[in-house]
Amino acid sequence: MTASLVILTGAGVSAESGIATFRGPGGLWEGHRVEDVCTPEALAADPLLVHRFYDARRAALAAVEPNAAHRALAALDAAWPGELLIVTQNVDDLHERAGTRRLLHMHGELQSALCAACGAHRPRSEALPPGTRCETCGAAALRPDIVFFGEMPYQMARIEAALARADLFVSIGTSGAVYPAAGFVQLADAYGADTLELNLERSAGSALFAETRLGPAGTLVPAWVAEMLV
């Protein structure tokens, strides 16, 4: 029987495409304190700053391309005959552009808008000024479709169900410090899955994995996918 796989990807996968990792020097995210651009309180206090921040990140996607790690995971998605779910913490669209289909964005997407009034999600590729009206309910309440600190990530029940069925859980390019994703390895292990970490350096959760391989995602991921598809 073909193994069931759950793969978690983090900022380290997209970093090789030129997308800044979540926390840079001094805890800053592209020059801003995370507390100023990624919390509900920040959105309420300075919606113009928050909207402009995500507008700039959305526009920057046009200048980056999927890298070897994205392409390798898309190849695995296309060829793997068993159950597979790729859960990404990244809000960029590089997995999709590489061709991945069995994908879940647990922290939201830059190319989407969320209505704070009715909860509707809509694709959004252009700028999103504060006060933009929702096409579903008409409220002037569209915001970036990003899971802020203090908010619940998307589709947690689906993720846990996949982890419960998984034979192998693989974490790629993550810090192991942001929950609930950092707890997936323990959950997978409790359900009986084997666990593997592929990361540039040891993460906060490396000791929890059965195996850790260190190196660039663009090197490690294609090599691992080649092993899986032999």
Secondary structure, DSSP 8 states (H G I E B T S, - for coil): ----EEEEE-HHHHHTTT---SS-GGGEETTEEHHHHSSHHHHHH-HHHHHHHHHHHHHHGGG----HHHHHHHHHHHH--S-EEEEE---SSHHHHHT--SEEETTEEEEEEEETTT--EEE--S---TT---TTT--S-EEEEE--TTS--TTHHHHHHHHHH-SEEEEES--S-STTGGGHHHHHHHTT-EEEEEESS--TTGGGSSEEEES-HHHHHHHHHHHHT-
